[in-house]
Amino acid sequence: MEGEISKHYSEAEIRDEDKRIRHLRRLVDFSLAFIAQTPLTPEEAQRVVHGVRQKAMELFPGKEETFDLVYTPRFRRLIAEKFRLL
């Protein structure tokens, strides 16, 4: 398309991004399980979420909005259920 900037990614860049995505997914899954299964206060659970978000920003700088759209609702739902905040 006219005026559209096209970037071709190398195999190494694609592999690196796939690796970072897998790492973040494992971290999120582990953190959700940790929050669900560990006796934490709501504040401690929020600190876990904050730590995951910080790591996500290290892995994907400038993608705060994506994290907030994809992962924050999952964490909120779990915390609301665990601490009966519904």
N, C-alpha and C positions, 0 to 999 in steps of 0.2 A: 504494500500500500504506500501511496505517496506520503512522504514526510514521516514515515514510521522508521524508527531506529531498530535495526535487527542485530542481535548479538548472537554469535554462534559460540556455544560453550564447548570447551575441550572435554575429552573423556575424563581427565583428571579432575576438572572442576565439577563435573556431574557426580563422579564417585565421592568427592569430598562433601558435596551437599547431601547426597544420600546418606553418608556416614553421620553427618551432623543431625539429620532428620531422625535417623534410627536412635541416636544417642538421646535426643530430646524426648522421643516417644517412650523409651525405656525409663528415663528419669520421671516423666509425668506418670506413667503407669505405676512405678515403684512408689512415688510420693502419694498417689491416690490410695494405694494399698496401705502404706504406712499410716496415713491419716485415719483410714477406716479401722485399722486393727490395733492401734496404739492408744493407750489412755492419755490423751492430750487435752489441754485447755483450748478453747477457741483461739486464744492469742497465739499459742504455740502452733496450732494448725495454720494460722495466717502467716506465721513466720516461715513455715515450710513452703507455702505457696509463693511467698515473696522470694525465697531462695531459688525456687524453680524458675520464676520469672526472670530473675537476675541472670541465671545461667543461660536461659533462652536468649536473652539480649546479647550475651557474649557470643553465643553460637550464631545468632542472626541479628546483627546490629540494625537498628531502624525498623524492626518488625514488631514493635510493641502492639500495634493495632491488631495484627494477625494473631498474636498470642491471646490478646483479650477477647477476640472473637471465637477462637477455637478452643482454648483450654480453660480460661477463666470460668465459663459457665459450668464446666464439669467440676471444678474445685468448689464453686459456690454451692452447687446442688449437693455434693457430698457433705460439706460442712453444715449446711442447713439441715440435712437429714440426721447427721450424727449428733448435732447439738439441739435438735428439735426446734429449729429457728423458723419453721414453716408457718 
